[in-house]
């Protein structure tokens, strides 16, 4: 019996390249989840008295800091948006951070895929 795709052939064991790609995707999924929950917190969708809010605010501010540095260097609307009180409404720095980390993920995944195939 022939299989059209090599990953359906069964067996083969663990492939390091596949594990590396999945681990990298998991790390970036965690980063994006933190930023999305922070956006929801700022919009008031997530309750403000939720137990993990302090962790989410601290982590998301740390993840958004590189974007704030980049935006401060080129000038823009993101200059002082980081560090606002949760629930204050739309925070453009968090959206910019989400877009920035997604772009970084695309670049890193391209490199990881190239390395995994060698």
C-alpha positions as CSV (number, residue, x, y, z in Angstrom):
1,X,0.0,0.0,0.0
2,X,1.4,3.4,-0.9
3,X,0.7,6.6,0.9
4,X,0.7,10.0,-0.8
5,X,2.3,11.8,2.1
6,X,5.4,10.5,3.9
7,X,4.0,11.3,7.4
8,X,1.1,8.9,6.8
9,X,3.4,6.0,6.2
10,X,3.5,5.1,9.9
11,X,6.5,4.3,11.9
12,X,9.6,6.3,11.4
13,X,9.8,7.4,15.1
14,X,10.4,10.9,16.3
15,X,11.9,13.3,13.9
16,X,14.0,16.1,15.5
17,X,13.0,18.6,12.9
18,X,9.3,18.1,13.5
19,X,9.8,18.3,17.3
20,X,11.8,21.5,16.8
21,X,9.0,23.1,14.6
22,X,6.3,22.1,17.1
23,X,8.2,23.4,20.1
24,X,8.9,26.7,18.3
25,X,5.2,27.0,17.4
26,X,4.2,26.2,21.0
27,X,6.4,29.0,22.3
28,X,5.0,31.6,19.9
29,X,1.5,30.4,20.6
30,X,2.1,31.1,24.3
31,X,3.4,34.6,23.5
32,X,0.4,35.3,21.3
33,X,-2.1,33.9,23.9
34,X,-0.7,36.2,26.6
35,X,-1.0,39.2,24.2
36,X,-4.6,38.3,23.1
37,X,-5.7,37.9,26.7
38,X,-4.2,41.3,27.6
39,X,-6.1,42.8,24.7
40,X,-9.3,41.2,26.0
41,X,-8.5,42.4,29.5
42,X,-8.0,46.0,28.2
43,X,-11.3,45.8,26.3
44,X,-13.1,44.6,29.5
45,X,-14.0,41.1,28.1
46,X,-11.9,39.4,30.7
47,X,-12.9,40.3,34.3
48,X,-10.6,42.7,36.0
49,X,-10.5,40.7,39.3
50,X,-9.2,37.6,37.6
51,X,-6.4,36.0,39.7
52,X,-3.7,36.0,37.0
53,X,-4.2,39.6,35.9
54,X,-0.9,40.8,37.5
55,X,1.0,38.1,35.7
56,X,-0.7,38.9,32.4
57,X,-0.1,42.6,32.7
58,X,3.6,42.1,33.6
59,X,4.2,39.5,30.9
60,X,2.4,41.4,28.2
61,X,4.2,44.7,29.0
62,X,7.5,42.8,28.8
63,X,6.5,41.3,25.5
64,X,5.4,44.7,24.1
65,X,8.5,46.6,25.2
66,X,10.5,45.8,22.1
67,X,7.6,47.1,19.9
68,X,7.5,50.2,22.0
69,X,11.2,50.7,21.5
70,X,10.9,50.3,17.8
71,X,7.9,52.6,17.6
72,X,9.6,55.2,19.8
73,X,12.6,55.2,17.4
74,X,10.4,55.7,14.3
75,X,7.8,57.8,16.0
76,X,4.1,56.8,16.1
77,X,1.0,56.4,18.1
78,X,2.5,53.7,20.4
79,X,4.9,55.8,22.4
80,X,3.3,55.8,25.8
81,X,0.6,53.2,25.4
82,X,2.4,50.4,27.4
83,X,1.8,50.2,31.1
84,X,-1.8,51.6,31.0
85,X,-4.3,50.3,33.5
86,X,-6.0,47.1,32.4
87,X,-9.6,47.8,31.3
88,X,-8.9,51.3,30.1
89,X,-10.0,50.3,26.6
90,X,-8.2,49.7,23.3
91,X,-4.4,49.6,23.7
92,X,-2.7,49.9,20.3
93,X,0.7,48.9,21.7
94,X,-0.7,45.4,22.5
95,X,-2.1,45.0,19.0
96,X,1.2,46.2,17.5
97,X,3.1,43.7,19.8
98,X,0.8,40.9,18.6
99,X,1.4,41.8,14.9
100,X,5.2,42.2,15.6
101,X,5.5,38.8,17.4
102,X,3.5,37.1,14.6
103,X,5.9,38.5,12.0
104,X,8.9,37.3,14.1
105,X,7.2,33.9,14.3
106,X,6.9,33.7,10.6
107,X,10.6,34.5,10.2
108,X,11.8,32.1,12.9
109,X,9.6,29.3,11.6
110,X,11.1,29.8,8.1
111,X,14.6,29.4,9.5
112,X,13.6,26.4,11.7
113,X,12.0,24.7,8.7
114,X,15.2,25.3,6.6
115,X,17.4,24.0,9.5
116,X,15.1,21.0,10.0
117,X,15.3,19.9,6.4
118,X,19.1,19.9,6.3
